[in-house]
């Protein structure tokens, strides 16, 4: 890992990338934690609310998130869940669901299937996970009969802001693809670039992460990283500047890259961090959140509608920010369907 390293071949896109490629809006320091959600809400404030199917929100936390997003003007919720369970959760928390459309179904599996059907029929423009398992919702979304698949594989993106980094950045994939191969990683990168574009980053810098910054035949992640960069060379992945393999320090620290002799338009200023697999991506995102005080929002791309995968541990700001991402993408999909 030490010693000089030649200039990296990052593809035709990278070769002509401007030295000052626009980055996600910077907001360093402790104030950046709540500011990320505020910036996202400000970005979508002028956009009309979207109809969103909320799948099986049968606990007070999920229902409170629905009401928060509705009050913020982000969504017109359609609750798809067993009516008795929803009403019991609302009573427990003292929540008023007046005026919210609800569709009664017998159980969580039926809720996921019905929500996918609503999305396929164009009756809702986004989905949000309630108190059911992620795999149950995604199974319904990805069922061939649901009609929500696109030419791309679905993948999850965390938009994050850490006090120690000068711009928001995307971590992917930390929630959907367990052990992606090269073809799946290419779609993961394409989806992340699409999200960056929606956020206003014309040419996002994409770091393909591995444990080292050199290609090692015994480390498949480094081979995939090199192949992804060559795919960008050949125009198979477009819209961003790719480099890899890059160790995490080289991706986010210009000083670490300088010490190691890495000359790269991505090193030290990455907008997108692509993890080798779900385990490493999930650990990275959670370490950033819980030990690095990073703010986060999450969204699934690659289906015909954006999907918000909430967690019971998500803060109110994180849930609102995730809904704001869904609004941003849903409006983008009106003119440019995925």
PyMOL commands that set and color helices and strands:
alter all, ss='L'
color gray80, all
select helices_A, chain A and resi 11-15+32-44+60-71+83-93+108-120+134-142+144-146+182-198+220-233+248-252+254-259+278-290+316-335
alter helices_A, ss='H'
color red, helices_A
select strands_A, chain A and resi 50-55+75-81+101-104+126-129+155-161+169-172+204-209+240-246+272-274+295-301+306-308
alter strands_A, ss='S'
color yellow, strands_A
deselect
rebuild
show_as cartoon
